């Protein structure tokens, strides 16, 4: 899948390089998520590095079409919660995220004439995730195959299996600085609106223990209900007892620094390539 995304962005780069000014970019920063297992913004124990590459195609001086591949890791755990009942629930997860996005950027000011400009972006993304947790023996266990909330089990028609590759809507913005006509540096935050509540594999209710054990085995039962590991009640919860909250979808976000460099000699028809530093706005 990563090779597929790389092919797409390289194809975009080749096709754009002979048209309007084309900028290659590098993104570095942080990735985090919010959902049932993390409620704070950029939680200390659930925030990880993120890195990406972009191809940026100028439609106009203040409008840029940007394609990018970003990779990051997000996670969350009840043990870091301030609420005692959530700490007792004792669920946790991590997942890597590989995202291909296509967004439009709009700059309030023209960076060929100004030193800096606020900007906003929005578009469409496709991302891949695969939540996992570590069991009592510190062994990595992928959660989707276990159907911890009965996804896909007979007798639970309302709990459908979730896809590990989905669509998201990136929305964000920041401030970009023009070092010169070719080199730009932006500081940005981008949030991804998701259409799933299973990024963390936690959403609704516990299923019947016997149903889960029969269909998926003891490991599924152990990873679905983890309260006994921290001294909680040993008995598995009754069917339909609350496990998560489906009221709102999960979301993840990237924040960091975006460097872009304009390739030389690719000015399109009617686009004037300027030289030298931007004019002082004052």
C-alpha positions as CSV (number, residue, x, y, z in Angstrom):
1,X,0.0,0.0,0.0
2,X,2.8,2.4,0.8
3,X,4.3,1.7,-2.7
4,X,0.9,2.6,-4.2
5,X,0.8,5.9,-2.4
6,X,4.4,6.7,-3.4
7,X,3.6,5.9,-7.1
8,X,0.6,8.3,-6.9
9,X,2.5,11.2,-5.5
10,X,5.5,10.7,-7.9
11,X,3.1,10.6,-10.8
12,X,1.6,13.8,-9.6
13,X,5.1,15.4,-9.3
14,X,6.1,14.4,-12.8
15,X,2.9,15.6,-14.4
16,X,3.0,18.9,-12.5
17,X,6.7,19.7,-13.0
18,X,6.2,20.9,-16.6
19,X,3.3,23.2,-15.6
20,X,2.8,25.9,-13.0
21,X,5.5,26.2,-10.3
22,X,5.9,22.9,-8.4
23,X,7.2,22.7,-4.8
24,X,8.6,19.6,-3.2
25,X,7.9,19.4,0.5
26,X,8.9,17.6,3.7
27,X,6.7,17.5,6.8
28,X,7.9,16.6,10.3
29,X,6.0,16.8,13.6
30,X,3.7,15.0,15.9
31,X,0.7,12.7,15.6
32,X,-2.1,12.1,18.2
33,X,-5.7,11.0,18.4
34,X,-8.8,11.7,20.5
35,X,-11.5,9.1,21.3
36,X,-12.5,6.7,24.0
37,X,-8.9,6.2,25.2
38,X,-7.6,9.7,25.0
39,X,-9.6,12.9,25.7
40,X,-6.8,15.5,26.0
41,X,-5.2,17.3,23.0
42,X,-1.7,15.9,22.4
43,X,-1.7,13.7,25.5
44,X,1.8,13.3,26.9
45,X,1.7,9.4,26.7
46,X,-0.1,9.1,23.4
47,X,1.7,11.5,21.1
48,X,4.3,10.2,18.7
49,X,6.4,11.6,15.8
50,X,5.0,11.9,12.3
51,X,6.8,12.4,9.0
52,X,5.6,13.0,5.4
53,X,6.5,14.1,1.9
54,X,4.4,16.4,-0.3
55,X,4.1,17.6,-3.9
56,X,2.6,21.2,-4.1
57,X,1.3,22.5,-7.4
58,X,0.5,26.2,-7.7
59,X,-2.8,26.9,-9.4
60,X,-2.5,30.5,-8.5
61,X,-0.1,32.5,-6.3
62,X,-2.5,32.1,-3.3
63,X,-4.0,28.7,-4.2
64,X,-2.0,25.5,-4.1
65,X,-3.0,21.9,-4.7
66,X,-1.1,19.6,-2.3
67,X,-0.7,15.9,-2.4
68,X,1.1,14.1,0.4
69,X,2.0,10.9,2.2
70,X,2.2,11.0,5.9
71,X,3.1,8.3,8.4
72,X,2.6,8.5,12.2
73,X,1.7,6.5,15.2
74,X,-1.1,7.3,17.6
75,X,-2.4,5.6,20.8
76,X,-4.2,5.9,24.1
77,X,-4.7,4.1,27.3
78,X,-7.1,4.2,30.2
79,X,-4.3,4.0,32.8
80,X,-3.5,7.7,32.0
81,X,-7.0,8.9,32.6
82,X,-7.9,11.1,35.5
83,X,-11.1,9.2,36.0
84,X,-10.9,6.2,38.3
85,X,-13.6,4.2,36.5
86,X,-11.7,4.5,33.2
87,X,-8.5,3.5,34.8
88,X,-10.3,0.4,36.1
89,X,-11.5,-0.4,32.6
90,X,-7.9,-0.7,31.6
91,X,-8.2,-0.7,27.8
92,X,-5.4,0.5,25.5
93,X,-4.3,0.6,21.9
94,X,-1.8,1.9,19.4
95,X,-1.8,2.0,15.6
96,X,0.4,3.2,12.9
97,X,-1.3,5.4,10.3
98,X,-0.3,5.7,6.7
99,X,-2.2,8.4,4.9
100,X,-2.4,9.7,1.3
101,X,-4.1,13.1,1.1
102,X,-5.0,15.6,-1.5
103,X,-5.9,19.1,-0.2
104,X,-6.3,22.6,-1.5
105,X,-4.4,25.3,0.3
106,X,-5.6,29.0,0.4
107,X,-3.2,31.7,1.4
108,X,-4.7,35.0,2.7
109,X,-1.6,36.9,1.4
110,X,0.6,36.5,-1.6
111,X,3.9,35.0,-0.4
112,X,5.7,36.4,-3.4
113,X,5.0,39.8,-2.0
114,X,4.8,39.2,1.7
115,X,7.1,37.6,4.3
116,X,4.4,35.4,5.8
117,X,0.7,34.5,5.4
118,X,-1.9,32.6,7.3
119,X,-3.4,29.7,5.3
120,X,-6.1,27.1,5.5
121,X,-6.5,23.7,3.8
122,X,-9.2,21.1,3.3
123,X,-9.6,18.0,1.1
124,X,-9.8,14.3,1.1
125,X,-7.6,11.5,2.4
126,X,-7.3,7.7,2.4
127,X,-5.6,6.2,5.4
128,X,-4.7,2.7,6.7
129,X,-4.6,1.7,10.3
130,X,-4.5,-1.5,12.3
131,X,-5.1,-1.2,16.1
132,X,-3.2,-3.4,18.5
133,X,-2.5,-3.7,22.2
134,X,-0.1,-5.6,24.4
135,X,-1.4,-8.5,26.6
136,X,-0.3,-9.4,30.1
137,X,2.8,-11.1,28.7
138,X,3.7,-7.9,26.8
139,X,2.9,-9.6,23.5
140,X,1.6,-7.5,20.6
141,X,-2.0,-8.5,19.7
142,X,-3.9,-7.0,16.8
143,X,-7.4,-6.3,17.9
144,X,-9.7,-6.3,14.8
145,X,-9.5,-10.1,14.2
146,X,-10.7,-10.6,17.8
147,X,-14.1,-8.8,17.3
148,X,-13.9,-7.4,20.8
149,X,-17.3,-5.8,20.6
150,X,-18.9,-8.6,18.5
151,X,-18.1,-7.1,15.0
152,X,-19.2,-9.7,12.5
153,X,-20.4,-12.3,15.0
154,X,-23.6,-14.2,14.5
155,X,-26.3,-12.8,16.6
156,X,-25.0,-9.3,16.5
157,X,-26.3,-7.9,13.2
158,X,-25.9,-4.3,14.4
159,X,-22.1,-4.7,14.9
160,X,-20.5,-4.7,11.5
161,X,-16.7,-5.4,10.9
162,X,-14.8,-2.2,10.3
163,X,-12.4,-1.6,7.4
164,X,-8.7,-0.9,8.1
165,X,-8.6,1.4,5.0
166,X,-11.0,4.3,5.1
167,X,-11.7,7.8,3.9
168,X,-11.1,10.9,6.0
169,X,-11.5,14.7,5.6
170,X,-8.4,16.7,6.4
171,X,-9.1,20.2,7.7
172,X,-6.5,22.6,9.1
173,X,-4.3,25.6,8.7
174,X,-1.3,27.5,9.9
175,X,1.2,30.2,9.1
176,X,3.8,30.0,6.3
177,X,6.9,32.0,6.1
178,X,8.7,32.9,2.8
179,X,12.5,32.6,3.3
180,X,12.8,33.6,-0.3
181,X,10.9,33.0,-3.5
182,X,11.8,29.3,-3.5
183,X,12.0,28.2,0.1
184,X,9.0,28.3,2.4
185,X,8.5,27.1,6.0
186,X,5.0,26.5,7.5
187,X,3.8,25.7,11.0
188,X,0.5,23.9,10.8
189,X,-2.2,21.8,12.5
190,X,-4.4,19.4,10.6
191,X,-7.3,17.4,12.0
192,X,-8.8,14.4,10.2
193,X,-12.6,13.9,10.4
194,X,-13.2,10.2,10.4
195,X,-16.2,8.1,9.6
196,X,-15.4,5.3,12.1
197,X,-15.4,5.0,15.9
198,X,-13.1,2.0,15.8
199,X,-9.7,3.7,15.3
200,X,-9.0,2.6,18.9
201,X,-11.2,-0.6,18.7
202,X,-13.5,0.8,21.4
203,X,-17.0,2.1,20.6
204,X,-20.1,0.4,22.0
205,X,-20.9,-2.4,24.4
206,X,-19.6,-5.7,25.7
207,X,-20.9,-8.9,24.0
208,X,-21.8,-12.1,25.7
209,X,-18.7,-13.8,27.0
210,X,-19.7,-17.2,25.7
211,X,-20.5,-15.9,22.3
212,X,-17.1,-14.2,22.0
213,X,-15.2,-17.2,23.3
214,X,-16.9,-19.6,21.0
215,X,-16.4,-17.5,17.9
216,X,-12.9,-16.0,18.6
217,X,-11.3,-17.8,21.5
218,X,-10.1,-17.0,25.0
219,X,-7.6,-14.3,23.7
220,X,-10.6,-12.3,22.4
221,X,-12.2,-12.5,25.9
222,X,-9.0,-11.5,27.6
223,X,-8.4,-8.5,25.4
224,X,-12.0,-7.3,25.4
225,X,-12.3,-7.2,29.2
226,X,-9.0,-6.2,31.0
227,X,-10.2,-4.8,34.3
228,X,-9.0,-7.9,36.3
229,X,-5.4,-7.1,35.3
230,X,-5.5,-4.0,37.6
231,X,-7.6,-5.5,40.4
232,X,-11.1,-4.9,38.9
233,X,-14.0,-7.3,39.1
234,X,-13.0,-10.8,37.8
235,X,-16.4,-11.5,36.3
236,X,-16.9,-10.6,32.6
237,X,-19.6,-7.9,32.2
238,X,-23.1,-8.8,31.2
239,X,-24.1,-8.6,27.6
240,X,-24.7,-4.9,26.4
241,X,-22.9,-3.4,29.4
242,X,-21.2,-0.2,28.2
243,X,-17.6,-0.5,27.0
244,X,-17.2,2.7,25.0
245,X,-19.2,5.6,23.7
246,X,-20.5,5.8,20.1
247,X,-21.7,9.3,20.5
248,X,-18.8,10.8,18.5
249,X,-16.3,9.4,16.0
250,X,-12.6,9.2,16.7
251,X,-10.2,11.6,15.0
252,X,-6.5,11.9,14.6
253,X,-4.4,14.9,13.8
254,X,-0.9,16.0,12.7
255,X,0.9,19.1,13.8
256,X,4.4,20.2,12.8
257,X,6.6,22.0,10.3
258,X,6.2,21.9,6.6
259,X,9.2,22.8,4.4
260,X,8.7,23.3,0.7
261,X,11.2,24.1,-2.1
262,X,10.1,25.4,-5.5
263,X,11.7,23.6,-8.4
264,X,13.5,25.9,-10.9
265,X,12.5,26.4,-14.4
266,X,8.9,25.1,-14.3
267,X,6.9,28.3,-14.5
268,X,3.8,27.8,-16.6
269,X,2.4,30.0,-19.3
270,X,1.4,33.4,-17.9
271,X,3.0,32.8,-14.5
272,X,5.8,35.2,-13.7
273,X,8.6,33.7,-11.8
274,X,9.9,36.3,-9.3
275,X,13.4,36.4,-7.9
276,X,14.8,37.8,-4.7
277,X,13.3,38.1,-1.3
278,X,9.7,39.0,-0.8
279,X,8.9,42.7,-0.3
280,X,8.6,44.0,3.2
281,X,4.8,44.2,3.9
282,X,5.5,47.5,5.8
